[in-house]
Amino acid sequence: MDENQVPTDNNTVSSPQKASEEEVKKSVEVEIQEMEKYKWNLGVHLQHDPLQDRSLNDIYCEWINKYAADFRKFWEEKKKEDVQKT
C-alpha cells in the first residue's frame, strides 16, 4: 500500500445509507401498525378475537397478500410528497 493511501473500512455506514435504513425501519413500523388495524377490524367483523381461530402469522400473511403492495405504493407516494413540501 502506498504511504499516501488511506485504508478504507468497508464496514462503516455512510450517512445516506443510515437515512435509508431509518426509512426502512419506519416503513416496517407503519406496516405493522396497518396489520394490527387489519387484525382489529377482522375481530370486529367476526365479533370475537381472531386469534381464537387463526395465528397472528396467518393474519399478517393475509394482510401482506391482500394489501402490502398497494400500501407500499401509497407509502412511497407519501414520502415523495413530503420531500417536495420541504
PyMOL Python script that loads the backbone (N, CA, C, O; Angstrom):
from pymol import cmd

cmd.read_pdbstr("""\
ATOM      1  N   MET A   1       0.844  -1.170   0.000  1.00  0.00           N
ATOM      2  CA  MET A   1       0.000   0.000   0.000  1.00  0.00           C
ATOM      3  C   MET A   1       0.887   1.230   0.000  1.00  0.00           C
ATOM      4  O   MET A   1       1.884   1.301   0.718  1.00  0.00           O
ATOM      5  N   ASP A   2       0.505   2.188  -0.815  1.00  0.00           N
ATOM      6  CA  ASP A   2       1.225   3.458  -0.895  1.00  0.00           C
ATOM      7  C   ASP A   2       1.048   4.200   0.426  1.00  0.00           C
ATOM      8  O   ASP A   2      -0.035   4.163   1.010  1.00  0.00           O
ATOM      9  N   GLU A   3       2.087   4.871   0.903  1.00  0.00           N
ATOM     10  CA  GLU A   3       2.009   5.549   2.197  1.00  0.00           C
ATOM     11  C   GLU A   3       0.976   6.680   2.216  1.00  0.00           C
ATOM     12  O   GLU A   3       0.519   7.077   3.288  1.00  0.00           O
ATOM     13  N   ASN A   4       0.606   7.201   1.044  1.00  0.00           N
ATOM     14  CA  ASN A   4      -0.398   8.269   0.974  1.00  0.00           C
ATOM     15  C   ASN A   4      -1.828   7.728   0.890  1.00  0.00           C
ATOM     16  O   ASN A   4      -2.796   8.479   1.005  1.00  0.00           O
ATOM     17  N   GLN A   5      -1.939   6.438   0.690  1.00  0.00           N
ATOM     18  CA  GLN A   5      -3.255   5.825   0.580  1.00  0.00           C
ATOM     19  C   GLN A   5      -3.841   5.591   1.968  1.00  0.00           C
ATOM     20  O   GLN A   5      -3.160   5.110   2.875  1.00  0.00           O
ATOM     21  N   VAL A   6      -5.111   5.939   2.114  1.00  0.00           N
ATOM     22  CA  VAL A   6      -5.785   5.755   3.386  1.00  0.00           C
ATOM     23  C   VAL A   6      -6.566   4.448   3.319  1.00  0.00           C
ATOM     24  O   VAL A   6      -7.317   4.230   2.368  1.00  0.00           O
ATOM     25  N   PRO A   7      -6.403   3.580   4.307  1.00  0.00           N
ATOM     26  CA  PRO A   7      -7.165   2.332   4.291  1.00  0.00           C
ATOM     27  C   PRO A   7      -8.658   2.629   4.451  1.00  0.00           C
ATOM     28  O   PRO A   7      -9.058   3.546   5.170  1.00  0.00           O
ATOM     29  N   THR A   8      -9.446   1.845   3.775  1.00  0.00           N
ATOM     30  CA  THR A   8     -10.896   2.041   3.876  1.00  0.00           C
ATOM     31  C   THR A   8     -11.487   0.942   4.733  1.00  0.00           C
ATOM     32  O   THR A   8     -11.021  -0.197   4.734  1.00  0.00           O
ATOM     33  N   ASP A   9     -12.503   1.308   5.444  1.00  0.00           N
ATOM     34  CA  ASP A   9     -13.228   0.345   6.265  1.00  0.00           C
ATOM     35  C   ASP A   9     -14.560   0.080   5.584  1.00  0.00           C
ATOM     36  O   ASP A   9     -15.439   0.942   5.573  1.00  0.00           O
ATOM     37  N   ASN A  10     -14.710  -1.101   5.020  1.00  0.00           N
ATOM     38  CA  ASN A  10     -15.923  -1.443   4.296  1.00  0.00           C
ATOM     39  C   ASN A  10     -17.113  -1.690   5.210  1.00  0.00           C
ATOM     40  O   ASN A  10     -18.235  -1.850   4.729  1.00  0.00           O
ATOM     41  N   ASN A  11     -16.890  -1.724   6.514  1.00  0.00           N
ATOM     42  CA  ASN A  11     -17.983  -1.975   7.447  1.00  0.00           C
ATOM     43  C   ASN A  11     -18.649  -0.696   7.951  1.00  0.00           C
ATOM     44  O   ASN A  11     -19.661  -0.765   8.649  1.00  0.00           O
ATOM     45  N   THR A  12     -18.105   0.456   7.612  1.00  0.00           N
ATOM     46  CA  THR A  12     -18.729   1.699   8.058  1.00  0.00           C
ATOM     47  C   THR A  12     -19.925   2.013   7.178  1.00  0.00           C
ATOM     48  O   THR A  12     -19.971   1.652   6.003  1.00  0.00           O
ATOM     49  N   VAL A  13     -20.886   2.692   7.775  1.00  0.00           N
ATOM     50  CA  VAL A  13     -22.106   3.048   7.052  1.00  0.00           C
ATOM     51  C   VAL A  13     -22.108   4.550   6.857  1.00  0.00           C
ATOM     52  O   VAL A  13     -21.971   5.307   7.817  1.00  0.00           O
ATOM     53  N   SER A  14     -22.262   4.977   5.625  1.00  0.00           N
ATOM     54  CA  SER A  14     -22.287   6.406   5.346  1.00  0.00           C
ATOM     55  C   SER A  14     -23.647   6.979   5.711  1.00  0.00           C
ATOM     56  O   SER A  14     -24.602   6.228   5.908  1.00  0.00           O
ATOM     57  N   SER A  15     -23.743   8.283   5.801  1.00  0.00           N
ATOM     58  CA  SER A  15     -24.982   8.956   6.192  1.00  0.00           C
ATOM     59  C   SER A  15     -26.165   8.622   5.293  1.00  0.00           C
ATOM     60  O   SER A  15     -27.250   8.353   5.808  1.00  0.00           O
ATOM     61  N   PRO A  16     -26.002   8.628   3.947  1.00  0.00           N
ATOM     62  CA  PRO A  16     -27.161   8.291   3.118  1.00  0.00           C
ATOM     63  C   PRO A  16     -27.695   6.887   3.400  1.00  0.00           C
ATOM     64  O   PRO A  16     -28.907   6.673   3.356  1.00  0.00           O
ATOM     65  N   GLN A  17     -26.815   5.933   3.687  1.00  0.00           N
ATOM     66  CA  GLN A  17     -27.271   4.582   3.988  1.00  0.00           C
ATOM     67  C   GLN A  17     -28.014   4.552   5.329  1.00  0.00           C
ATOM     68  O   GLN A  17     -29.001   3.831   5.476  1.00  0.00           O
ATOM     69  N   LYS A  18     -27.544   5.330   6.297  1.00  0.00           N
ATOM     70  CA  LYS A  18     -28.231   5.375   7.580  1.00  0.00           C
ATOM     71  C   LYS A  18     -29.629   5.944   7.410  1.00  0.00           C
ATOM     72  O   LYS A  18     -30.584   5.429   7.991  1.00  0.00           O
ATOM     73  N   ALA A  19     -29.756   6.991   6.626  1.00  0.00           N
ATOM     74  CA  ALA A  19     -31.077   7.574   6.390  1.00  0.00           C
ATOM     75  C   ALA A  19     -31.979   6.547   5.727  1.00  0.00           C
ATOM     76  O   ALA A  19     -33.148   6.422   6.091  1.00  0.00           O
ATOM     77  N   SER A  20     -31.456   5.822   4.770  1.00  0.00           N
ATOM     78  CA  SER A  20     -32.234   4.798   4.087  1.00  0.00           C
ATOM     79  C   SER A  20     -32.642   3.703   5.067  1.00  0.00           C
ATOM     80  O   SER A  20     -33.771   3.214   5.018  1.00  0.00           O
ATOM     81  N   GLU A  21     -31.747   3.323   5.941  1.00  0.00           N
ATOM     82  CA  GLU A  21     -32.050   2.297   6.934  1.00  0.00           C
ATOM     83  C   GLU A  21     -33.152   2.778   7.876  1.00  0.00           C
ATOM     84  O   GLU A  21     -34.038   2.007   8.245  1.00  0.00           O
ATOM     85  N   GLU A  22     -33.097   4.048   8.261  1.00  0.00           N
ATOM     86  CA  GLU A  22     -34.133   4.613   9.129  1.00  0.00           C
ATOM     87  C   GLU A  22     -35.476   4.646   8.412  1.00  0.00           C
ATOM     88  O   GLU A  22     -36.514   4.388   9.022  1.00  0.00           O
ATOM     89  N   GLU A  23     -35.461   4.961   7.132  1.00  0.00           N
ATOM     90  CA  GLU A  23     -36.693   4.973   6.352  1.00  0.00           C
ATOM     91  C   GLU A  23     -37.303   3.577   6.277  1.00  0.00           C
ATOM     92  O   GLU A  23     -38.519   3.419   6.384  1.00  0.00           O
ATOM     93  N   VAL A  24     -36.467   2.580   6.095  1.00  0.00           N
ATOM     94  CA  VAL A  24     -36.952   1.200   6.033  1.00  0.00           C
ATOM     95  C   VAL A  24     -37.559   0.802   7.377  1.00  0.00           C
ATOM     96  O   VAL A  24     -38.623   0.185   7.415  1.00  0.00           O
ATOM     97  N   LYS A  25     -36.903   1.145   8.460  1.00  0.00           N
ATOM     98  CA  LYS A  25     -37.426   0.826   9.793  1.00  0.00           C
ATOM     99  C   LYS A  25     -38.779   1.484  10.005  1.00  0.00           C
ATOM    100  O   LYS A  25     -39.709   0.853  10.507  1.00  0.00           O
ATOM    101  N   LYS A  26     -38.892   2.756   9.621  1.00  0.00           N
ATOM    102  CA  LYS A  26     -40.161   3.471   9.768  1.00  0.00           C
ATOM    103  C   LYS A  26     -41.242   2.815   8.923  1.00  0.00           C
ATOM    104  O   LYS A  26     -42.374   2.649   9.376  1.00  0.00           O
ATOM    105  N   SER A  27     -40.898   2.444   7.704  1.00  0.00           N
ATOM    106  CA  SER A  27     -41.849   1.786   6.809  1.00  0.00           C
ATOM    107  C   SER A  27     -42.355   0.480   7.417  1.00  0.00           C
ATOM    108  O   SER A  27     -43.553   0.197   7.378  1.00  0.00           O
ATOM    109  N   VAL A  28     -41.458  -0.302   7.970  1.00  0.00           N
ATOM    110  CA  VAL A  28     -41.842  -1.578   8.590  1.00  0.00           C
ATOM    111  C   VAL A  28     -42.736  -1.327   9.807  1.00  0.00           C
ATOM    112  O   VAL A  28     -43.722  -2.035  10.011  1.00  0.00           O
ATOM    113  N   GLU A  29     -42.393  -0.327  10.606  1.00  0.00           N
ATOM    114  CA  GLU A  29     -43.223   0.001  11.772  1.00  0.00           C
ATOM    115  C   GLU A  29     -44.640   0.369  11.345  1.00  0.00           C
ATOM    116  O   GLU A  29     -45.611  -0.075  11.958  1.00  0.00           O
ATOM    117  N   VAL A  30     -44.757   1.177  10.298  1.00  0.00           N
ATOM    118  CA  VAL A  30     -46.072   1.600   9.821  1.00  0.00           C
ATOM    119  C   VAL A  30     -46.835   0.410   9.245  1.00  0.00           C
ATOM    120  O   VAL A  30     -48.046   0.303   9.443  1.00  0.00           O
ATOM    121  N   GLU A  31     -46.153  -0.478   8.540  1.00  0.00           N
ATOM    122  CA  GLU A  31     -46.819  -1.678   8.018  1.00  0.00           C
ATOM    123  C   GLU A  31     -47.345  -2.549   9.158  1.00  0.00           C
ATOM    124  O   GLU A  31     -48.449  -3.085   9.067  1.00  0.00           O
ATOM    125  N   ILE A  32     -46.578  -2.693  10.209  1.00  0.00           N
ATOM    126  CA  ILE A  32     -47.026  -3.485  11.355  1.00  0.00           C
ATOM    127  C   ILE A  32     -48.262  -2.848  11.987  1.00  0.00           C
ATOM    128  O   ILE A  32     -49.192  -3.549  12.385  1.00  0.00           O
ATOM    129  N   GLN A  33     -48.270  -1.512  12.078  1.00  0.00           N
ATOM    130  CA  GLN A  33     -49.449  -0.822  12.596  1.00  0.00           C
ATOM    131  C   GLN A  33     -50.671  -1.101  11.720  1.00  0.00           C
ATOM    132  O   GLN A  33     -51.774  -1.311  12.226  1.00  0.00           O
ATOM    133  N   GLU A  34     -50.464  -1.101  10.409  1.00  0.00           N
ATOM    134  CA  GLU A  34     -51.569  -1.387   9.487  1.00  0.00           C
ATOM    135  C   GLU A  34     -52.053  -2.834   9.641  1.00  0.00           C
ATOM    136  O   GLU A  34     -53.252  -3.099   9.554  1.00  0.00           O
ATOM    137  N   MET A  35     -51.135  -3.758   9.868  1.00  0.00           N
ATOM    138  CA  MET A  35     -51.531  -5.150  10.084  1.00  0.00           C
ATOM    139  C   MET A  35     -52.318  -5.298  11.381  1.00  0.00           C
ATOM    140  O   MET A  35     -53.263  -6.082  11.454  1.00  0.00           O
ATOM    141  N   GLU A  36     -51.927  -4.544  12.400  1.00  0.00           N
ATOM    142  CA  GLU A  36     -52.663  -4.569  13.667  1.00  0.00           C
ATOM    143  C   GLU A  36     -54.074  -4.005  13.479  1.00  0.00           C
ATOM    144  O   GLU A  36     -55.033  -4.525  14.051  1.00  0.00           O
ATOM    145  N   LYS A  37     -54.200  -2.943  12.678  1.00  0.00           N
ATOM    146  CA  LYS A  37     -55.531  -2.400  12.373  1.00  0.00           C
ATOM    147  C   LYS A  37     -56.366  -3.444  11.639  1.00  0.00           C
ATOM    148  O   LYS A  37     -57.557  -3.596  11.909  1.00  0.00           O
ATOM    149  N   TYR A  38     -55.745  -4.155  10.721  1.00  0.00           N
ATOM    150  CA  TYR A  38     -56.439  -5.207   9.977  1.00  0.00           C
ATOM    151  C   TYR A  38     -56.927  -6.296  10.931  1.00  0.00           C
ATOM    152  O   TYR A  38     -58.058  -6.771  10.819  1.00  0.00           O
ATOM    153  N   LYS A  39     -56.063  -6.686  11.870  1.00  0.00           N
ATOM    154  CA  LYS A  39     -56.442  -7.714  12.849  1.00  0.00           C
ATOM    155  C   LYS A  39     -57.610  -7.212  13.700  1.00  0.00           C
ATOM    156  O   LYS A  39     -58.552  -7.957  13.973  1.00  0.00           O
ATOM    157  N   TRP A  40     -57.544  -5.955  14.111  1.00  0.00           N
ATOM    158  CA  TRP A  40     -58.621  -5.377  14.920  1.00  0.00           C
ATOM    159  C   TRP A  40     -59.939  -5.398  14.138  1.00  0.00           C
ATOM    160  O   TRP A  40     -60.965  -5.841  14.653  1.00  0.00           O
ATOM    161  N   ASN A  41     -59.902  -4.917  12.895  1.00  0.00           N
ATOM    162  CA  ASN A  41     -61.115  -4.890  12.066  1.00  0.00           C
ATOM    163  C   ASN A  41     -61.652  -6.288  11.793  1.00  0.00           C
ATOM    164  O   ASN A  41     -62.864  -6.491  11.723  1.00  0.00           O
ATOM    165  N   LEU A  42     -60.756  -7.242  11.639  1.00  0.00           N
ATOM    166  CA  LEU A  42     -61.174  -8.630  11.463  1.00  0.00           C
ATOM    167  C   LEU A  42     -61.913  -9.116  12.708  1.00  0.00           C
ATOM    168  O   LEU A  42     -62.922  -9.813  12.603  1.00  0.00           O
ATOM    169  N   GLY A  43     -61.412  -8.750  13.876  1.00  0.00           N
ATOM    170  CA  GLY A  43     -62.074  -9.112  15.126  1.00  0.00           C
ATOM    171  C   GLY A  43     -63.448  -8.472  15.250  1.00  0.00           C
ATOM    172  O   GLY A  43     -64.391  -9.111  15.719  1.00  0.00           O
ATOM    173  N   VAL A  44     -63.570  -7.210  14.833  1.00  0.00           N
ATOM    174  CA  VAL A  44     -64.866  -6.535  14.856  1.00  0.00           C
ATOM    175  C   VAL A  44     -65.833  -7.262  13.926  1.00  0.00           C
ATOM    176  O   VAL A  44     -66.990  -7.494  14.275  1.00  0.00           O
ATOM    177  N   HIS A  45     -65.346  -7.619  12.742  1.00  0.00           N
ATOM    178  CA  HIS A  45     -66.180  -8.328  11.772  1.00  0.00           C
ATOM    179  C   HIS A  45     -66.625  -9.704  12.316  1.00  0.00           C
ATOM    180  O   HIS A  45     -67.785 -10.091  12.169  1.00  0.00           O
ATOM    181  N   LEU A  46     -65.709 -10.414  12.929  1.00  0.00           N
ATOM    182  CA  LEU A  46     -66.015 -11.750  13.452  1.00  0.00           C
ATOM    183  C   LEU A  46     -66.758 -11.700  14.791  1.00  0.00           C
ATOM    184  O   LEU A  46     -67.373 -12.682  15.208  1.00  0.00           O
ATOM    185  N   GLN A  47     -66.693 -10.552  15.450  1.00  0.00           N
ATOM    186  CA  GLN A  47     -67.274 -10.339  16.774  1.00  0.00           C
ATOM    187  C   GLN A  47     -66.589 -11.178  17.856  1.00  0.00           C
ATOM    188  O   GLN A  47     -67.191 -11.517  18.874  1.00  0.00           O
ATOM    189  N   HIS A  48     -65.334 -11.499  17.614  1.00  0.00           N
ATOM    190  CA  HIS A  48     -64.504 -12.133  18.640  1.00  0.00           C
ATOM    191  C   HIS A  48     -63.037 -11.981  18.238  1.00  0.00           C
ATOM    192  O   HIS A  48     -62.726 -11.584  17.115  1.00  0.00           O
ATOM    193  N   ASP A  49     -62.158 -12.298  19.157  1.00  0.00           N
ATOM    194  CA  ASP A  49     -60.721 -12.188  18.890  1.00  0.00           C
ATOM    195  C   ASP A  49     -60.340 -13.152  17.769  1.00  0.00           C
ATOM    196  O   ASP A  49     -60.544 -14.359  17.906  1.00  0.00           O
ATOM    197  N   PRO A  50     -59.787 -12.643  16.658  1.00  0.00           N
ATOM    198  CA  PRO A  50     -59.437 -13.546  15.559  1.00  0.00           C
ATOM    199  C   PRO A  50     -58.338 -14.539  15.914  1.00  0.00           C
ATOM    200  O   PRO A  50     -58.142 -15.531  15.213  1.00  0.00           O
ATOM    201  N   LEU A  51     -57.626 -14.275  16.994  1.00  0.00           N
ATOM    202  CA  LEU A  51     -56.574 -15.208  17.404  1.00  0.00           C
ATOM    203  C   LEU A  51     -57.145 -16.480  18.028  1.00  0.00           C
ATOM    204  O   LEU A  51     -56.404 -17.426  18.295  1.00  0.00           O
ATOM    205  N   GLN A  52     -58.444 -16.506  18.258  1.00  0.00           N
ATOM    206  CA  GLN A  52     -59.087 -17.743  18.715  1.00  0.00           C
ATOM    207  C   GLN A  52     -59.134 -18.768  17.587  1.00  0.00           C
ATOM    208  O   GLN A  52     -59.101 -19.977  17.820  1.00  0.00           O
ATOM    209  N   ASP A  53     -59.213 -18.255  16.356  1.00  0.00           N
ATOM    210  CA  ASP A  53     -59.371 -19.130  15.197  1.00  0.00           C
ATOM    211  C   ASP A  53     -58.107 -19.301  14.374  1.00  0.00           C
ATOM    212  O   ASP A  53     -57.903 -20.337  13.740  1.00  0.00           O
ATOM    213  N   ARG A  54     -57.257 -18.278  14.387  1.00  0.00           N
ATOM    214  CA  ARG A  54     -56.103 -18.259  13.485  1.00  0.00           C
ATOM    215  C   ARG A  54     -54.876 -17.722  14.209  1.00  0.00           C
ATOM    216  O   ARG A  54     -54.980 -17.074  15.250  1.00  0.00           O
ATOM    217  N   SER A  55     -53.729 -18.004  13.641  1.00  0.00           N
ATOM    218  CA  SER A  55     -52.497 -17.499  14.227  1.00  0.00           C
ATOM    219  C   SER A  55     -52.247 -16.063  13.767  1.00  0.00           C
ATOM    220  O   SER A  55     -52.761 -15.633  12.735  1.00  0.00           O
ATOM    221  N   LEU A  56     -51.464 -15.342  14.533  1.00  0.00           N
ATOM    222  CA  LEU A  56     -51.085 -13.982  14.159  1.00  0.00           C
ATOM    223  C   LEU A  56     -50.333 -13.998  12.834  1.00  0.00           C
ATOM    224  O   LEU A  56     -50.524 -13.118  11.994  1.00  0.00           O
ATOM    225  N   ASN A  57     -49.486 -14.988  12.653  1.00  0.00           N
ATOM    226  CA  ASN A  57     -48.743 -15.130  11.403  1.00  0.00           C
ATOM    227  C   ASN A  57     -49.696 -15.269  10.214  1.00  0.00           C
ATOM    228  O   ASN A  57     -49.474 -14.664   9.165  1.00  0.00           O
ATOM    229  N   ASP A  58     -50.731 -16.046  10.373  1.00  0.00           N
ATOM    230  CA  ASP A  58     -51.717 -16.245   9.313  1.00  0.00           C
ATOM    231  C   ASP A  58     -52.417 -14.925   8.971  1.00  0.00           C
ATOM    232  O   ASP A  58     -52.616 -14.611   7.798  1.00  0.00           O
ATOM    233  N   ILE A  59     -52.786 -14.162   9.990  1.00  0.00           N
ATOM    234  CA  ILE A  59     -53.464 -12.881   9.773  1.00  0.00           C
ATOM    235  C   ILE A  59     -52.531 -11.895   9.091  1.00  0.00           C
ATOM    236  O   ILE A  59     -52.930 -11.206   8.151  1.00  0.00           O
ATOM    237  N   TYR A  60     -51.290 -11.824   9.559  1.00  0.00           N
ATOM    238  CA  TYR A  60     -50.316 -10.919   8.936  1.00  0.00           C
ATOM    239  C   TYR A  60     -50.046 -11.320   7.490  1.00  0.00           C
ATOM    240  O   TYR A  60     -49.957 -10.456   6.617  1.00  0.00           O
ATOM    241  N   CYS A  61     -49.914 -12.606   7.228  1.00  0.00           N
ATOM    242  CA  CYS A  61     -49.674 -13.064   5.849  1.00  0.00           C
ATOM    243  C   CYS A  61     -50.858 -12.710   4.947  1.00  0.00           C
ATOM    244  O   CYS A  61     -50.676 -12.351   3.784  1.00  0.00           O
ATOM    245  N   GLU A  62     -52.052 -12.814   5.487  1.00  0.00           N
ATOM    246  CA  GLU A  62     -53.234 -12.438   4.708  1.00  0.00           C
ATOM    247  C   GLU A  62     -53.182 -10.953   4.340  1.00  0.00           C
ATOM    248  O   GLU A  62     -53.461 -10.583   3.199  1.00  0.00           O
ATOM    249  N   TRP A  63     -52.822 -10.096   5.320  1.00  0.00           N
ATOM    250  CA  TRP A  63     -52.707  -8.660   5.037  1.00  0.00           C
ATOM    251  C   TRP A  63     -51.639  -8.414   3.975  1.00  0.00           C
ATOM    252  O   TRP A  63     -51.844  -7.628   3.050  1.00  0.00           O
ATOM    253  N   ILE A  64     -50.516  -9.081   4.112  1.00  0.00           N
ATOM    254  CA  ILE A  64     -49.422  -8.906   3.142  1.00  0.00           C
ATOM    255  C   ILE A  64     -49.897  -9.282   1.743  1.00  0.00           C
ATOM    256  O   ILE A  64     -49.655  -8.544   0.788  1.00  0.00           O
ATOM    257  N   ASN A  65     -50.566 -10.415   1.614  1.00  0.00           N
ATOM    258  CA  ASN A  65     -51.033 -10.868   0.302  1.00  0.00           C
ATOM    259  C   ASN A  65     -52.075  -9.931  -0.293  1.00  0.00           C
ATOM    260  O   ASN A  65     -52.087  -9.710  -1.504  1.00  0.00           O
ATOM    261  N   LYS A  66     -52.952  -9.377   0.544  1.00  0.00           N
ATOM    262  CA  LYS A  66     -54.041  -8.547   0.043  1.00  0.00           C
ATOM    263  C   LYS A  66     -53.658  -7.076  -0.133  1.00  0.00           C
ATOM    264  O   LYS A  66     -54.064  -6.443  -1.107  1.00  0.00           O
ATOM    265  N   TYR A  67     -52.870  -6.527   0.814  1.00  0.00           N
ATOM    266  CA  TYR A  67     -52.739  -5.076   0.883  1.00  0.00           C
ATOM    267  C   TYR A  67     -51.318  -4.512   0.842  1.00  0.00           C
ATOM    268  O   TYR A  67     -51.154  -3.312   0.625  1.00  0.00           O
ATOM    269  N   ALA A  68     -50.310  -5.318   1.037  1.00  0.00           N
ATOM    270  CA  ALA A  68     -48.950  -4.790   1.171  1.00  0.00           C
ATOM    271  C   ALA A  68     -48.481  -4.034  -0.064  1.00  0.00           C
ATOM    272  O   ALA A  68     -47.891  -2.962   0.069  1.00  0.00           O
ATOM    273  N   ALA A  69     -48.722  -4.555  -1.249  1.00  0.00           N
ATOM    274  CA  ALA A  69     -48.242  -3.890  -2.469  1.00  0.00           C
ATOM    275  C   ALA A  69     -48.858  -2.504  -2.617  1.00  0.00           C
ATOM    276  O   ALA A  69     -48.158  -1.534  -2.905  1.00  0.00           O
ATOM    277  N   ASP A  70     -50.171  -2.417  -2.419  1.00  0.00           N
ATOM    278  CA  ASP A  70     -50.832  -1.116  -2.519  1.00  0.00           C
ATOM    279  C   ASP A  70     -50.362  -0.172  -1.427  1.00  0.00           C
ATOM    280  O   ASP A  70     -50.175   1.021  -1.667  1.00  0.00           O
ATOM    281  N   PHE A  71     -50.172  -0.706  -0.224  1.00  0.00           N
ATOM    282  CA  PHE A  71     -49.714   0.147   0.872  1.00  0.00           C
ATOM    283  C   PHE A  71     -48.317   0.690   0.584  1.00  0.00           C
ATOM    284  O   PHE A  71     -48.046   1.861   0.849  1.00  0.00           O
ATOM    285  N   ARG A  72     -47.441  -0.130   0.054  1.00  0.00           N
ATOM    286  CA  ARG A  72     -46.081   0.331  -0.246  1.00  0.00           C
ATOM    287  C   ARG A  72     -46.089   1.410  -1.316  1.00  0.00           C
ATOM    288  O   ARG A  72     -45.312   2.362  -1.240  1.00  0.00           O
ATOM    289  N   LYS A  73     -46.962   1.274  -2.316  1.00  0.00           N
ATOM    290  CA  LYS A  73     -47.092   2.331  -3.332  1.00  0.00           C
ATOM    291  C   LYS A  73     -47.561   3.626  -2.680  1.00  0.00           C
ATOM    292  O   LYS A  73     -47.018   4.698  -2.949  1.00  0.00           O
ATOM    293  N   PHE A  74     -48.572   3.521  -1.819  1.00  0.00           N
ATOM    294  CA  PHE A  74     -49.074   4.687  -1.101  1.00  0.00           C
ATOM    295  C   PHE A  74     -47.962   5.321  -0.272  1.00  0.00           C
ATOM    296  O   PHE A  74     -47.804   6.542  -0.278  1.00  0.00           O
ATOM    297  N   TRP A  75     -47.190   4.499   0.441  1.00  0.00           N
ATOM    298  CA  TRP A  75     -46.132   4.985   1.323  1.00  0.00           C
ATOM    299  C   TRP A  75     -45.051   5.713   0.511  1.00  0.00           C
ATOM    300  O   TRP A  75     -44.573   6.767   0.931  1.00  0.00           O
ATOM    301  N   GLU A  76     -44.669   5.170  -0.629  1.00  0.00           N
ATOM    302  CA  GLU A  76     -43.662   5.812  -1.478  1.00  0.00           C
ATOM    303  C   GLU A  76     -44.162   7.157  -2.002  1.00  0.00           C
ATOM    304  O   GLU A  76     -43.407   8.129  -2.037  1.00  0.00           O
ATOM    305  N   GLU A  77     -45.423   7.216  -2.405  1.00  0.00           N
ATOM    306  CA  GLU A  77     -46.004   8.481  -2.874  1.00  0.00           C
ATOM    307  C   GLU A  77     -46.024   9.508  -1.751  1.00  0.00           C
ATOM    308  O   GLU A  77     -45.724  10.682  -1.967  1.00  0.00           O
ATOM    309  N   LYS A  78     -46.373   9.066  -0.568  1.00  0.00           N
ATOM    310  CA  LYS A  78     -46.407   9.967   0.582  1.00  0.00           C
ATOM    311  C   LYS A  78     -45.013  10.525   0.868  1.00  0.00           C
ATOM    312  O   LYS A  78     -44.866  11.714   1.149  1.00  0.00           O
ATOM    313  N   LYS A  79     -43.989   9.667   0.795  1.00  0.00           N
ATOM    314  CA  LYS A  79     -42.615  10.128   1.020  1.00  0.00           C
ATOM    315  C   LYS A  79     -42.218  11.159  -0.027  1.00  0.00           C
ATOM    316  O   LYS A  79     -41.583  12.160   0.304  1.00  0.00           O
ATOM    317  N   LYS A  80     -42.585  10.928  -1.295  1.00  0.00           N
ATOM    318  CA  LYS A  80     -42.268  11.881  -2.361  1.00  0.00           C
ATOM    319  C   LYS A  80     -42.942  13.225  -2.102  1.00  0.00           C
ATOM    320  O   LYS A  80     -42.323  14.274  -2.279  1.00  0.00           O
ATOM    321  N   GLU A  81     -44.209  13.199  -1.683  1.00  0.00           N
ATOM    322  CA  GLU A  81     -44.925  14.430  -1.383  1.00  0.00           C
ATOM    323  C   GLU A  81     -44.271  15.173  -0.213  1.00  0.00           C
ATOM    324  O   GLU A  81     -44.151  16.398  -0.240  1.00  0.00           O
ATOM    325  N   ASP A  82     -43.854  14.432   0.803  1.00  0.00           N
ATOM    326  CA  ASP A  82     -43.202  15.048   1.963  1.00  0.00           C
ATOM    327  C   ASP A  82     -41.888  15.716   1.564  1.00  0.00           C
ATOM    328  O   ASP A  82     -41.562  16.790   2.068  1.00  0.00           O
ATOM    329  N   VAL A  83     -41.139  15.092   0.669  1.00  0.00           N
ATOM    330  CA  VAL A  83     -39.865  15.653   0.199  1.00  0.00           C
ATOM    331  C   VAL A  83     -40.124  16.925  -0.602  1.00  0.00           C
ATOM    332  O   VAL A  83     -39.392  17.906  -0.463  1.00  0.00           O
ATOM    333  N   GLN A  84     -41.159  16.915  -1.436  1.00  0.00           N
ATOM    334  CA  GLN A  84     -41.475  18.076  -2.247  1.00  0.00           C
ATOM    335  C   GLN A  84     -41.939  19.251  -1.396  1.00  0.00           C
ATOM    336  O   GLN A  84     -41.710  20.399  -1.777  1.00  0.00           O
ATOM    337  N   LYS A  85     -42.580  19.006  -0.265  1.00  0.00           N
ATOM    338  CA  LYS A  85     -43.037  20.072   0.618  1.00  0.00           C
ATOM    339  C   LYS A  85     -41.882  20.769   1.309  1.00  0.00           C
ATOM    340  O   LYS A  85     -41.986  21.943   1.665  1.00  0.00           O
ATOM    341  N   THR A  86     -40.773  20.052   1.503  1.00  0.00           N
ATOM    342  CA  THR A  86     -39.643  20.649   2.211  1.00  0.00           C
ATOM    343  C   THR A  86     -38.683  21.336   1.288  1.00  0.00           C
ATOM    344  O   THR A  86     -37.680  21.887   1.739  1.00  0.00           O
TER     345      THR A  86
END
""", "prot")
cmd.dss("prot")
cmd.show_as("cartoon", "prot")
cmd.util.cbc("prot")
cmd.orient("prot")
